[in-house]
């Protein structure tokens, strides 16, 4: 079942040309459009489904620095600054609240890992502190679990996935020079003298010298059409929201058994950290060596499925014609089914942690998370295809760092000074044969 997401009007007339074309209107794409609109650039934002319909409305809504891979910390810090000014920037409501994040644990080894992370983050001007057992109890009144300690980041926050991407898209359009084209799949790119010169969509062609690909779980397939390699795996995850209920915590809470976020509607979004089903495809098998460090780190939480996606991978030719329907029109919105067993598992753990509280499921949904071998995104000029910038592979981190990731991609597309150092996010790291390290995120 798809979670609700705000719908916005369409710009039906496709422009003949735009300075930048953005493919994919999730959180990264709309934030790139906003950044460019504030510079007065002309932008066409094309989306095969509708704004925010896939992972940008299905995620947990966490906006955090806490627990990030150290390479992502500067980007996450910049994102939180942008989230803090988002409502003013767009003239609307994206649902951001700076309410903090708490992790709590019963495991001494996990607590030691958090201490090491906090020490490293402190050197990057990140305010996060270790909590004693007594401090955790004080911050989580009513929780019955015997936690031995925790990790608290008061500057982190939360936003509303159902609201954010559509509100940001509308804000970008209000600034002028941004058009939004939903139900308009990008079929491929045209090149002139080896450089991008146009985007071909199902509704026509847009001339441009710069394209930003924010296609999420679809990016690797799109790139394959142009002979560009991007190792990517897709993990299906499950989340649910509860009926409105008493406050467990104002912000976000992460434990080994459940993760929660307070919602503006008075309920909670609940999920299990790192748990999901990896969709096996011919490409994931070919990339198995690159993904091995991630598989090894997460093997206890991952299941594998061989099904429709494997057959799709065999059927989808890499040289489809751009004057006929493509795989992107065949599936406008990827909507994996939630796993009822995961819903029951998280709900049971949450109820046990808060005895006496009435916690009822209102709705459950699935989401498709595009993952790179090191769980760090690619925000980079595309190797081998000048004029194309990639902003993809966010590995479940995209919503929270979306404002800064979109801004960085826009900077790279226009040649502006980058918001942060883009080196950790370079596409070339997966093509050069350099060792791929496992993620250092918590």
N, C-alpha and C positions, 0 to 999 in steps of 0.2 A: 504494500500500500504506500502511495506517495504521501509524505507529510504535506500539510498545507503550506503554500508559498504565495505571497502577494503577487497579483498579476498587474502588469502595467501595459499601457497602450503601445501599439506598434507604429513605426514609421514605414508606410507601405512603399513609398517611392525610393528605389535604390539609387544612390548617387552614381554618376558615371566615374567619379574619381574622388579619392580622399587621401590626405597626407599619410594617415595610418589606418589600416584595416585590422581590427581585432577579431579573431576567430574564437568564439566561446564567451558567453555572457554569464559565467559564474562569478564568484567574488573577485578572482584575480582580474578577469577581463573588465569588469565594471570599474574596479579601482584604477586600472590602467587608463580607462577612458576618462575617469574623473581627473586624474593627474594631467592628462593631455589637454582636457577641456580648460583647465585652469591656466594653461599656457597659451590658449587661443588656437590650438591645433584643430584641424578638421579630422574627424574620426567617424568611421563606419563600424559599428559593432554588430557582427552577424552571429546568429545562434540557431542551431537546427531545431531546438525545442522552444522553451521560453526561459526568460531570465531566472537564474538561480534554481532551476528545476532539479538538477542532479545533486552532486555532493554538497553544493553550497547551501542547500536547505535541509540536508540530511545529517549534518555533523552535529557535534555536541554543543557548539556555541561558545567554546572556550577561547579566550584571547589571552595568551600567556607567554611569558618568558620562561617560567618555571619548567625545569626538566628538558629544555631544548638541547639538542646537540650544540656544543659550543660554537660551531661554525654558523649556526642560525641565530645566536643570541643578539648580535647587532641588528639583524633584520627584524627580529621579534621586538626589540626595544623601540626601534623606529615605528613599527606597526602600532604599538600601544600609544605612542605619542599621537599618531594620526587618528586612531580610534577615539582618543580623548577629544579631538576637535571635529569629529566626523559630522555630528548633527549640524553644527554651524556651517561646515563646508558644503553640505548638500541641501541645507534649508529644510531638513526633514528629520525623521527619527529612525535610527538604525538599531536601537535597543541596547547600546553599549552602557555598561555600568562597571565602575572600578570597585569591585567587591572582594577581591582577593581570592587566592586558591590555597587550599589545605590538602596536603597528603598525609595520611596516617597509616601506621604500620604496626604489626606485631613481630616483625622479622628483624633481628639485629643486623644481619648482613645487608638488608635493604636500607636500613637506617644509615649504616656506614657509607653506602653508595651515595645516599642523599647528602651526607656531610661532605664527601669529596666533591660532589657537583657544586654545592653551595660555596665551598672554598674557591673553586675555579671561577665560578660566576662572580664572586666578590671582586676578583681582579678585573672584571669587565664592568664595574660600577653597577652591579645588579644587587638589589636589596632583597635577600632571601635568608631566612634564619631557621635553624633547627629548633623544634619544639620538644619540651619534656613531656612525659606522660601526663603530668598534672596540667600542663598548658593545653594539651590536646583535649583533655576532658573539659576544661573551662571553655574552650572554643566550640565544642560540639556537645552542648547540653542535651541530655536525653539519649545519647548514643551508648549502647550497652557493651561495646566491644572493648577488650582489654589491650588497648594500644599502648605500646611502649615509647612512642615518640612520633614526631611528624616533621613536616616541612611547610613553611608558610611564606607566601609571597603576597604582601598586601597590595602591591601596585598592579597585579594582574586583574583580569576582569572577565566579563561575559557580554555577549551580544545575542540578538535574536536572528537565527538563520532564516526564518520565514520572512523577515522584514528587510534584512540588511542589503542583500544584493539588489533587489528591486528598488529600494530607496536610494541607493548610491547611483544606480543607473539613471533614475529620474533626476537626481541632482546634477549628474553630468550633462544630461540633455538640457536642463534649464540654463546651464552656463553657455549654451550655444555651440554650434559647429559639431555636435554629436548626434548621429542618427542611430536608431536601434531597430534591428531587423530580425524579428523572431519568426520561427518557422522558415528559416532561410539557411539551409545547410551550405557550408563551404565545401565544394567538391574537389578543389585543388588549386594550384598556383600556376601562373604563367611566368616565364622568365624571358628576359632579353639580354643577350650577351652574358648569360650565366647568372644574372641578378633578377630577383623578384620584380615583376612589372605589373602584375594584376592578380586578383583573386577571382576565381570563377565560382559562382554560387548557383544554386538551383533557380534563382530569380534573375540572374544576369551577371555581368562582369563588372568589377570595380578596378579601375586603374589605380596603382599605388606604387610607391617605392619602398614602403615599409609595412611589414605584417608582424603582428604579435600572435603567436599560437598559444591559446589558453584552453586547450581542449580536454584537459583532465584525462579520464580513462580512454578517450578517443585519440589522443595526440599521437601515440606510436603508430596507429593504423594510418592516420593522415600522412605522417612523415614517410611511411613505407612506400606510399604512392610516388614519392619523389626520391627514393633511393637513400633516405637518411635513416641511420640507425639510432634508435633510442631504446635501451633496455628498460622494459616496464612490465610490472605484474599488476594484476587487479585483484584486490582482496574485498570480498563482500562482507560487510559488517552489519550489525543489528543494533538499533536503539529504540527507545520508547519514551513516551511522555506520560506522566501521571495526571490524575485529576487534581485540581487545586487542593492544597492541604497545608497543615501547619509548617512553619519555617524550621527546616533541619539546619540549614546554614544559609546565610545571605548570598554567598558566592558559590564556589565550586568545591567539591570534595572528591578526592580520589583515594580509593583503597584497593586492595587486591581483589576484592569480591564485588565491587560496584563502584561506579563513578556517577556523580550527580551534579546537575546545575540548576539553580533556581531560575524559573522562567517568569517573564512579566505577567503571564496569565495566572500565576499563583501555584502552578504545578512544578514538576521537575522533569528534566530530560535525564534519562538513566541509560547507562551502557556498561560494557565490560572492557577494560583497557587491553588493547592489543589482540583481542580475540576475533577471529574471522575465518572465512573460507577462501582459499586461494583457487581462483579459476584457472585450471590448466589449459594452455593453448600450445600449439606447435612452437610459437615464439618463446614462451616461458620455458619450455624444455630446452630449446637451443641456448637460452640465456641462463641455464641452471647454474653454471659455474660462477657467473657474476653474482647471482643471488644467494649462493651458498652461505656466506657469513650471516645474512639476514635470516635465512631459514634456520640455521643452527641456533641463533639467539632467540627466535620466536617459536621454535618447533613445538613447544608444549601448548601453545595457544592457537596454532594454525591447523586447520583441516584442509584437505585437498579434494577438489571435485573435478571429475572428467565428464563433461556434458556438452551442452549446446555451444559454449564458447569455443571448445576445441574444434567442433565441426565447422563453426563460423570461420575459424582461423584457416581451415583447409579450403573452404569455399571462396573466401575473400581474396581475389586476385589483387596483386599490387599494382596492376596497370589498368585499372578501370577507366573507362571513357568519362570525360567531363561534360558530355552533352546528353547524359542519361542518368537516371537515378543511381545513387551510390549507397553503400552501407549506412551512411549517416542519415539518409532519409528513411531507411527501413526501420530505424529505431530512434524515434525523436527524443525520448527520455528513457534512460536506463533505470529500471525500477525493480531491482532484485527483491525477492520476498524476504521478510524477516525470518529469523530462526526462532521458532517458539520456545525451543529448549533454552536458548540464551536469555530470552525474556523471563522465563520462569526462574532461571538460576539467579539472575540479578535481582528480581523482585523478591525472591525468598530471602536472599542475603540482606537486602535493605530492610525488609520487615523484621528480620531477626535482630538487626542492629538497632531498630527503633521500636521496641515492643510497645504495644498500646496505641501506636499511630495507625490511622486508617490510610493505607497506601494502595491505590487502585490504578490499574493501567487504563489510560484513555485511548491510546493509539500506539501501534508499533510499526516500524518501517525498516527497510534495508537500504544500504548505500554501497556504491562501488568506489573504492579508494585506489587511486593510481599510485603505485609505489616504485621507487627507484632502488637499485641494489644497496645503496648506503642510507636510504631513507632521508636523504637531503634533496631538495628540489633542484631542477634545472631552470635557471633564469639566466639566459645566455644567448648571444648570437649563435645561430645554427651553423655548426661546422659543415662547410661544403655548399651552403646556399645563402649567399649574401642577400641582405634585405629582410631575412626572416629572423625573428627573435623568439626563443622558446621560453615559456613560463608555465611549467608543467611538472608532474612527478612530485606533488606536494606531500604524498605519503601520510595523509591524515592530518597535516599541519596547516593546510591552506587557508582555512577560514580565519584563524587568529592572526596570521601574518599577511593576510590578503592586502590590506592597504599599502604596506611597504613593498610587498612583492610586485604588486601592480605598478607602483611608482618606479621601482627599479627596472622593470621590463620596459616601461615607457622611456626612461632615461637612456637605456641601451638602444632603443629603436630610433631615438632622435639625436643621439650623440651628445646628450647633456652629461654633466658631471654626475656620476652614479650616486644615488642616495647612500649606499654602503658599498664596501668592496665586493664586487661580484665574483671574485676569483673562486670562492668555495662552491659556487653554483654553476661553474663552467660545464658546457656540454662535452668538451673535449676529454674530461676525466674518464668517460666511459669508452673512449675510442682509442686512447693512447697506449693501452696495455699496462698502465700504472696499477699497482695493487688497489683493490677496493676494500676499504676498511669498513667494519660494521659500524652502525650508528652508535654514537655515545650519548644519545638521549636516554632519559630515565624510563 
